[in-house]
Amino acid sequence: MSDIILHHYASSPYAEKTRSLLGFKKLSWKSVDIPAMLPKPDVVALTGGYRKTPVLQLGRDIYCDTRLIARVLERLQPTPPLFPTTSQASCAAFLRFESEVFFTGIAAGISPEGAKYFVEAMGVDQWEQFGKDRAAFFSGGTVGRPHPDFATARFAPIMGALDSQLAEPGHPFLLGASPSIADFAMYHGIWFVRVNPGVAHWLEPYPHLLAWADRVRAFGHGARTEFPSSAALEIARSTREQQPFEGDYLALPKMALGQKITIGPTDYGVDRVEGTLVHASSIEVAISRTDPRAGEVVVHFPRTDYKILPAD
């Protein structure tokens, strides 16, 4: 098996989701630290322009979006399972709810109380630069940049609902006695609030939620080794083998294998990536592309919530 390489930065909530999944699966992985803001030349060399974090690399196969990354980790290490066969619909529902919890956490983090922590950590100039980067990041998609008012409106109902569910006997995890992808889909948005001293107290009214977060955190991050970005690019460039695709072939409407297409998220970070279609299923769409630094890579995206068009 190719080494697992995660391209991420420390404060990214979705990166924390993936780090926690690696811990749950007890996997060893290589950590490539990337910038939180553009430019990200080494990431772009691998993905072709996709700029969300994190990105998972297996040899020359590049996986975008944590929903797909979770499926890949499940294939690499099927036990313990993330998607129990008796809870498939519940897992899917929590994954649809994930962005609501994530944006609530982000809105709390950029509230006046939360932003003070970032200004102190980053400095005023870098915080302002970060704000401009994120304004561009949320331009052109179906989702607007989170506003602190969103947290005011949504925080208590969401956290209260999760806390109540976890208070039920026999529910140390969201779907019962055992953890699942539902827990990791909820955890990272709450983690983002909890690690911010300015707003961590917002979670104090929810003791069952905090105890659950401790249980998820206890899975750790697996066996992590720091790894240079240049070495990750060399692995992509020198690898010849290709990873198996996720899911049986399911044709895209009016597009064929071998055709040039463009693909990108619909919600935010909508930068489009161009390549040759090499696979499509109900789970993923994969394209082949060549970069002067990374060589010939296969970039994988989820099929859901991504806009796919012929390149012409």
Secondary structure, 3 states (H helix, E strand, C coil): CCCEEEEECCCCHHHHHHHHHHHHCCCEEEEEECCCCCCCHHHHHHHCCCCCCCEEEECCEEEECHHHHHHHHHHHCCCCCCCCHHHHHHHHHHHHHHHHHHHHHHHHHCCHHHHHHHHHHHCHHHHHHHHHHHHHHCCCCCCCCCCHHHHHHHHHHHHHHHHHHHHCCCCCECCECCCCHHHHHHHHHHHHHHCCCCCHHHHCCCHHHHHHHHHHHCCCCCEEEECCHHHHHHHHHHCCCCCCCCCCCCCCCCCCCCCEEEEEECCCCCCCEEEEEEEECCCEEEEEEEECCCEEEEEEEECCCEEEEECC
